[in-house]
Amino acid sequence: MANTNYIEKLKFRFATKQFNPDKKLNNNQIEELKTAIQLSASSYGLQPYEVLIIENEELRQKLKTASWDQSQITDASHLIVFCANTNVDDHYLEQYLKNISETRSIPLENLSAMRDMISSTVLQFDNDTKLAWAEKQAYIALGNLLSAVAHFGYDACPMEGFDKTKYDEILDLKSKNLHATVIATIGYRSEKDDLQHAKKVRKPQNELFTEL
């Protein structure tokens, strides 16, 4: 039954184009979603991204202009901006290993093999490859958010329709070694959004899956 319930919640989810601006998520609901994002999988567990949760109306109005004036940016309860880290370097790795050491009570010297493995792979990427890798990790976190929103019965719209350069400027991301990657608006659907009544259109499973 639990599996059936999960599938039904995924069917309930859709890319909400019209939000109810009068219905907001409360602090406890936002904390649940933050935890869901925090628990996302990522390559080596490095989580090479940061997540901005924006409620400020004035700031979102500025960002709306950099998002082709899409109404979700200001009508939704919150705007979530996933930002790839542009400076995954030795210092970043050392901070990550320190976190493992403290969380799992493992001496740092016992993590030398992990340090060597990451140093010889991710840290050897050129800047463009490293950014593309970090952005892929951010998309995994976005997927976790979308599933969590469906599970809790809220609504979301993942969005790539925005000017990343303008977002970086408005949010002063470059100074933080961040780059806007993908965004999502979360809140509650408006009854005026007709897409909620439309059947989902997906590839049939015999075209999507190959079992070997």
matplotlib code that plots the C-alpha trace (Angstrom):
import matplotlib.pyplot as plt

x = [0.0, 2.8, 4.3, 0.9, 0.5, 3.9, 3.0, -0.3, 1.5, 3.8, 0.7, -0.6, 2.5, 2.7, 4.8, 2.5, 2.3, -0.2, 0.2, -2.2, -0.4, -2.5, -1.3, 2.2, 4.3, 5.1, 8.5, 8.0, 7.1, 10.2, 12.4, 11.1, 11.9, 15.4, 16.1, 14.9, 17.3, 20.1, 19.7, 20.1, 22.7, 25.7, 29.0, 31.3, 28.8, 30.6, 27.4, 29.1, 26.2, 24.3, 20.6, 19.0, 15.5, 14.0, 10.8, 11.5, 9.0, 11.2, 14.0, 11.8, 10.3, 13.8, 14.4, 11.1, 12.5, 15.3, 12.9, 11.0, 8.3, 6.9, 4.3, 5.5, 8.5, 6.4, 3.1, 4.6, 5.3, 9.0, 11.6, 14.4, 17.7, 20.2, 23.7, 26.7, 29.9, 32.5, 35.5, 35.7, 39.3, 41.7, 40.3, 36.7, 37.8, 39.6, 36.4, 34.4, 36.8, 36.8, 33.0, 33.2, 35.9, 33.8, 30.4, 31.6, 34.4, 37.0, 40.6, 41.4, 44.4, 42.1, 40.5, 43.7, 42.5, 39.3, 41.3, 43.6, 40.7, 38.8, 42.0, 42.9, 39.4, 37.2, 40.0, 41.7, 38.7, 39.2, 36.9, 34.2, 34.0, 34.0, 31.1, 29.1, 29.7, 28.6, 25.5, 24.5, 24.7, 22.4, 19.9, 19.9, 19.0, 16.2, 14.8, 14.7, 12.9, 10.2, 9.6, 9.4, 7.0, 4.7, 5.0, 4.0, 1.1, 2.5, 3.2, 6.3, 7.6, 11.1, 12.3, 15.2, 13.6, 15.7, 18.9, 21.6, 24.0, 21.4, 20.6, 24.3, 24.4, 21.2, 22.1, 25.9, 26.7, 30.1, 31.6, 30.4, 31.9, 28.4, 26.6, 22.8, 22.0, 18.3, 15.4, 12.1, 9.0, 7.1, 3.8, 0.2, -1.5, -4.2, -7.5, -7.2, -4.3, -6.0, -2.9, -3.7, -6.6, -4.7, -3.5, 0.2, 1.9, 4.9, 6.6, 5.1, 7.2, 8.1, 9.8, 11.4, 12.8, 15.0, 15.5, 18.6]
y = [0.0, 2.4, 2.0, 2.6, 5.7, 7.0, 6.5, 8.3, 11.3, 11.4, 11.4, 14.3, 16.3, 18.6, 21.6, 24.2, 27.3, 29.3, 29.5, 30.7, 33.9, 33.8, 30.4, 30.2, 27.4, 27.8, 27.5, 23.8, 22.9, 24.7, 23.0, 19.6, 20.5, 21.8, 18.4, 16.6, 18.6, 18.2, 14.4, 14.3, 12.0, 13.6, 12.5, 11.4, 13.1, 16.4, 18.4, 21.0, 23.5, 25.8, 26.5, 29.9, 30.0, 33.3, 34.7, 38.5, 40.0, 42.9, 40.6, 38.2, 41.0, 41.8, 38.2, 38.0, 40.4, 38.0, 35.1, 36.3, 37.8, 34.4, 34.8, 31.8, 33.8, 36.2, 34.3, 31.1, 30.9, 30.6, 30.7, 28.1, 28.8, 25.9, 27.3, 25.3, 25.9, 27.3, 26.7, 23.1, 23.0, 21.5, 23.7, 22.5, 18.9, 19.4, 20.9, 18.0, 15.4, 17.3, 17.0, 13.3, 12.9, 14.8, 13.3, 9.7, 10.0, 8.8, 10.2, 12.4, 10.2, 7.3, 9.3, 9.6, 7.1, 9.1, 12.3, 10.8, 9.4, 12.8, 14.7, 12.5, 12.8, 15.8, 18.2, 17.4, 18.5, 21.7, 24.6, 24.0, 20.3, 20.9, 23.4, 21.0, 18.3, 20.5, 21.5, 17.9, 17.4, 20.4, 18.8, 15.7, 17.9, 19.5, 16.0, 15.3, 18.6, 17.7, 14.3, 15.7, 18.4, 15.7, 13.6, 16.4, 17.5, 20.9, 22.1, 23.1, 24.1, 23.3, 26.1, 26.7, 29.7, 32.4, 34.4, 32.8, 35.8, 38.2, 36.0, 35.9, 39.7, 40.3, 37.8, 38.7, 35.0, 35.5, 36.9, 33.7, 31.3, 30.3, 30.2, 30.0, 26.6, 25.8, 27.2, 25.9, 27.7, 26.0, 26.7, 25.7, 25.5, 27.9, 26.5, 28.4, 26.3, 23.9, 21.8, 20.1, 18.4, 17.2, 13.6, 13.2, 12.6, 10.2, 7.7, 4.2, 1.9, -0.3, 2.7, 4.1, 0.9, -1.9, -4.9, -7.0]
z = [0.0, 0.8, -2.6, -4.2, -2.1, -3.3, -6.9, -6.4, -4.9, -7.9, -10.2, -8.1, -8.8, -11.8, -12.9, -11.3, -13.5, -11.4, -7.6, -5.0, -3.7, -0.5, 0.7, 2.2, 3.5, 7.2, 8.9, 9.8, 6.3, 4.9, 7.5, 6.2, 2.7, 3.7, 5.3, 2.2, 0.1, 2.7, 2.4, -1.4, -2.9, -4.6, -6.1, -3.3, -1.0, -1.7, -2.3, -4.5, -4.4, -2.1, -2.0, -1.6, -0.1, -1.1, 0.5, 0.3, -2.1, -3.2, -4.1, -5.9, -8.0, -9.2, -10.0, -11.9, -14.4, -15.0, -15.3, -18.3, -16.0, -15.1, -12.4, -10.4, -9.2, -7.1, -6.6, -5.1, -1.4, -1.8, -4.6, -4.4, -6.2, -6.6, -7.0, -8.2, -6.3, -8.7, -6.4, -5.4, -4.5, -1.9, 0.8, 0.0, 0.1, 3.4, 4.9, 3.6, 5.1, 8.4, 8.5, 7.9, 10.6, 13.2, 12.2, 12.2, 14.8, 12.3, 12.5, 9.6, 8.7, 8.1, 5.3, 3.2, 0.6, 0.0, -0.1, -2.8, -4.8, -4.9, -5.5, -8.5, -10.1, -9.3, -8.4, -11.7, -13.8, -15.8, -14.7, -17.3, -16.6, -12.8, -13.2, -15.3, -12.7, -9.9, -11.8, -12.3, -8.5, -8.0, -10.3, -8.1, -5.2, -7.2, -7.9, -4.1, -3.6, -6.2, -4.7, -1.2, -2.2, -3.8, -0.7, 1.7, -0.6, -1.7, -5.2, -7.2, -10.5, -11.6, -13.9, -16.3, -17.9, -16.3, -17.0, -14.9, -15.4, -14.1, -11.2, -10.3, -10.4, -8.4, -5.7, -5.8, -6.3, -7.9, -4.7, -2.9, -5.6, -6.7, -10.0, -10.4, -12.0, -11.7, -9.8, -8.4, -7.0, -4.2, -2.6, -3.3, -6.7, -7.8, -8.7, -11.9, -13.1, -15.6, -15.9, -12.6, -14.3, -17.4, -17.8, -17.5, -20.9, -20.6, -22.8, -22.4, -20.3, -23.3, -24.9, -21.8, -20.3, -21.6, -19.4, -20.1]

ax = plt.figure().add_subplot(projection="3d")
ax.plot(x, y, z, "-o")
ax.set_aspect("equal")
plt.show()
